[in-house]
């Protein structure tokens, strides 16, 4: 995995800006993921090549579109830690909060961070719509990220409240997400966001193309949002 990741980072033009130990750390993260995946459902990808490319390099591609140096990021619905934990390895100065509603995943993520010797990373067991009301979280982060978690209308309400004005929400989506993006226009604006651009990229070593939607936070999120999850689902913005 380490060689595949190193080669992919080179193809992405990122070798010079990431730490020398990043490929080895990402590979170790991948091995820990596959090991834990035997007893806990963390990923549908079960081969080392797939983990290296479709997880690690997919997340690494974000470095081409945002400057994470010295910033703060909250990864909402982080699952197995993507993209948040991978970005932390690639950008050690990035302070990362990993948010997930499943306690067992959170415990494992904290263990992985400890095993890899990472500082400035914390995994929190909480629901996104509830944690966004907590002081120190709302309007507090330079970046919020989400990777294939939910429809963009719902994601906008869950993620944008965390982002400070001047910050950015990064939504990792499929290239078929055009209609979804159009449908989310009201939700994005209502939550204080404005779509800057969408960028499609091909993952090195594959013919897989993914999309990142870059949403600038241009105004504070209105009080009372995000709503309760049942309400968000029943009546999307």
C-alpha positions as CSV (number, residue, x, y, z in Angstrom):
1,X,0.0,0.0,0.0
2,X,2.8,2.4,0.8
3,X,4.3,2.3,-2.7
4,X,0.8,2.8,-4.3
5,X,0.1,5.7,-2.1
6,X,3.5,7.3,-2.7
7,X,3.0,6.9,-6.4
8,X,-0.5,8.3,-6.3
9,X,0.6,11.4,-4.3
10,X,3.2,12.0,-6.9
11,X,0.7,11.8,-9.7
12,X,-1.5,14.3,-7.8
13,X,1.5,16.6,-7.6
14,X,1.4,16.5,-3.8
15,X,4.7,14.8,-2.9
16,X,6.5,18.0,-2.0
17,X,3.8,19.3,0.3
18,X,3.2,16.3,2.4
19,X,5.5,14.8,5.1
20,X,7.9,12.1,4.0
21,X,6.3,9.6,6.5
22,X,2.8,10.2,5.1
23,X,2.7,7.2,2.7
24,X,3.8,4.8,5.5
25,X,1.3,6.2,8.0
26,X,-1.5,6.1,5.5
27,X,-0.6,2.5,4.7
28,X,-0.6,1.6,8.4
29,X,-4.0,3.2,8.8
30,X,-5.2,1.1,5.9
31,X,-3.9,-2.1,7.4
32,X,-5.6,-1.2,10.7
33,X,-8.8,-0.6,8.8
34,X,-8.7,-3.9,7.0
35,X,-7.9,-5.7,10.3
36,X,-10.8,-4.1,12.2
37,X,-13.1,-4.6,9.2
38,X,-13.1,-8.3,9.9
39,X,-15.1,-7.7,13.1
40,X,-16.7,-4.3,12.4
41,X,-18.3,-3.1,9.2
42,X,-16.1,-0.1,8.4
43,X,-15.7,-0.3,4.6
44,X,-17.0,-2.3,1.7
45,X,-13.5,-2.2,0.2
46,X,-11.6,-5.3,1.4
47,X,-8.4,-5.2,-0.7
48,X,-5.2,-3.3,0.0
49,X,-5.1,-1.8,-3.5
50,X,-8.7,-0.5,-3.2
51,X,-8.1,1.0,0.3
52,X,-4.9,2.7,-1.0
53,X,-6.6,4.3,-4.0
54,X,-10.3,4.6,-3.3
55,X,-9.9,5.8,0.3
56,X,-6.4,7.3,0.9
57,X,-5.8,8.9,-2.5
58,X,-9.4,9.9,-2.9
59,X,-9.1,12.0,0.3
60,X,-5.6,13.2,-0.6
61,X,-7.0,14.8,-3.8
62,X,-8.7,17.5,-1.6
63,X,-5.3,19.0,-0.9
64,X,-5.4,20.3,-4.5
65,X,-8.4,22.4,-3.8
66,X,-8.0,23.8,-0.2
67,X,-5.2,24.9,2.0
68,X,-5.5,23.1,5.3
69,X,-2.2,24.2,6.9
70,X,-2.7,25.4,10.4
71,X,-6.5,25.2,10.1
72,X,-9.3,23.4,11.9
73,X,-11.6,20.8,10.3
74,X,-14.6,18.8,11.5
75,X,-15.4,15.7,9.6
76,X,-19.2,15.0,9.9
77,X,-20.3,11.4,9.8
78,X,-16.7,10.4,9.5
79,X,-17.3,6.6,9.5
80,X,-13.9,5.0,9.2
81,X,-12.2,8.4,9.3
82,X,-12.5,9.7,5.7
83,X,-11.5,12.2,4.8
84,X,-10.6,13.7,8.2
85,X,-8.1,11.3,9.5
86,X,-6.3,10.9,6.2
87,X,-6.1,14.7,5.9
88,X,-4.6,14.9,9.3
89,X,-1.8,12.5,8.3
90,X,-1.2,14.5,5.2
91,X,-1.3,17.9,6.9
92,X,0.0,17.5,10.5
93,X,-0.7,21.1,11.4
94,X,-4.4,20.6,10.7
95,X,-6.5,20.2,13.8
96,X,-9.1,17.6,13.2
97,X,-12.4,16.6,14.9
98,X,-14.0,13.4,13.8
99,X,-17.7,13.2,14.5
100,X,-19.7,10.0,14.3
101,X,-22.9,8.7,15.9
102,X,-21.6,5.2,16.4
103,X,-19.6,4.8,19.6
104,X,-17.6,1.7,18.5
105,X,-16.3,3.6,15.4
106,X,-15.3,6.6,17.6
107,X,-13.4,4.3,20.0
108,X,-11.5,2.7,17.1
109,X,-10.7,6.0,15.5
110,X,-9.2,7.3,18.8
111,X,-7.2,4.1,19.0
112,X,-5.9,4.5,15.5
113,X,-4.8,8.1,16.1
114,X,-3.0,6.9,19.2
115,X,-1.3,4.1,17.4
116,X,-0.1,6.4,14.6
117,X,1.1,9.0,17.2
118,X,-1.1,11.7,15.9
119,X,-1.7,14.9,18.0
120,X,-4.4,17.4,17.4
121,X,-7.1,14.9,16.5
122,X,-10.1,14.0,18.5
123,X,-13.0,11.6,17.7
124,X,-16.3,12.5,19.3
125,X,-19.4,10.3,19.7
126,X,-22.4,12.5,19.0
127,X,-25.2,13.3,16.5
128,X,-24.2,16.0,14.1
129,X,-27.5,18.0,14.5
130,X,-27.0,18.0,18.3
131,X,-23.3,18.7,18.5
132,X,-23.7,21.8,16.3
133,X,-25.6,23.5,19.2
134,X,-22.6,23.0,21.6
135,X,-20.6,26.1,22.4
136,X,-17.1,25.9,20.8
137,X,-18.5,23.9,17.8
138,X,-21.0,26.2,16.2
139,X,-19.5,28.7,13.7
140,X,-16.1,27.6,14.9
141,X,-14.3,25.6,12.2
142,X,-12.3,26.7,9.1
143,X,-13.6,23.6,7.3
144,X,-16.3,21.0,7.6
145,X,-16.2,17.9,5.4
146,X,-18.5,15.1,4.6
147,X,-17.9,12.1,2.3
148,X,-21.0,10.4,0.7
149,X,-23.0,10.8,3.9
150,X,-26.4,12.0,2.7
151,X,-28.2,14.2,0.2
152,X,-26.7,17.7,-0.1
153,X,-29.8,19.4,1.2
154,X,-29.5,17.4,4.4
155,X,-25.7,17.8,4.6
156,X,-25.9,21.5,4.2
157,X,-28.1,21.8,7.3
158,X,-25.9,19.4,9.3
159,X,-22.5,20.7,8.2
160,X,-22.7,24.5,7.5
161,X,-23.6,25.4,11.1
162,X,-20.1,24.2,12.2
163,X,-18.2,26.5,9.7
164,X,-17.2,30.0,10.7
165,X,-17.9,32.8,8.2
166,X,-15.0,32.8,5.8
167,X,-14.6,29.1,6.1
168,X,-15.7,26.3,3.8
169,X,-17.7,23.1,3.6
170,X,-16.3,20.4,1.4
171,X,-18.8,17.8,0.2
172,X,-17.3,14.8,-1.5
173,X,-19.8,13.5,-4.1
174,X,-20.2,11.4,-7.2
175,X,-20.0,13.0,-10.7
176,X,-23.7,12.2,-11.1
177,X,-24.6,14.7,-8.3
178,X,-25.6,17.6,-10.6
179,X,-29.3,17.3,-10.0
180,X,-28.7,16.9,-6.3
181,X,-26.6,20.1,-6.3
182,X,-29.4,22.0,-8.1
183,X,-31.9,20.7,-5.6
184,X,-29.8,21.9,-2.7
185,X,-29.4,25.5,-3.9
186,X,-32.0,26.8,-1.4
187,X,-30.6,24.8,1.5
188,X,-27.1,26.0,0.9
189,X,-28.1,29.6,0.8
190,X,-30.5,29.4,3.7
191,X,-27.7,27.9,5.9
192,X,-25.4,30.8,5.1
193,X,-23.4,29.1,2.3
194,X,-22.6,29.9,-1.3
195,X,-21.3,27.3,-3.8
196,X,-17.9,28.5,-5.0
197,X,-17.3,25.7,-7.5
198,X,-17.5,22.0,-8.2
199,X,-14.3,20.1,-9.2
200,X,-14.1,16.6,-10.8
201,X,-10.9,14.6,-10.3
202,X,-9.8,11.1,-11.3
203,X,-8.2,9.0,-8.6
204,X,-4.7,8.0,-9.6
205,X,-4.4,4.4,-10.8
206,X,-8.1,4.1,-11.5
207,X,-10.7,5.2,-14.0
208,X,-12.9,6.4,-11.1
209,X,-13.8,10.1,-11.2
210,X,-15.2,11.8,-8.1
211,X,-16.4,15.4,-7.4
212,X,-15.9,17.8,-4.5
213,X,-18.4,20.6,-4.0
214,X,-16.8,23.7,-2.4
215,X,-19.2,25.8,-0.4
216,X,-18.1,29.1,1.1
217,X,-19.7,30.1,4.4
218,X,-20.7,33.7,3.7
219,X,-23.2,34.4,6.5
220,X,-23.9,33.0,10.0
221,X,-26.4,30.1,10.2
222,X,-29.8,31.1,11.6
223,X,-30.6,30.2,15.2
224,X,-32.7,27.1,15.4
225,X,-30.7,25.2,12.8
226,X,-29.9,22.4,12.4
227,X,-33.3,21.1,13.4
228,X,-33.9,17.6,14.8
229,X,-32.9,14.8,12.5
230,X,-36.5,13.5,12.0
231,X,-37.5,17.0,11.0
232,X,-34.6,17.4,8.6
233,X,-35.5,14.1,6.9
234,X,-39.2,14.8,6.8
235,X,-39.0,18.4,5.6
236,X,-35.6,19.0,3.8
237,X,-34.8,22.7,3.1
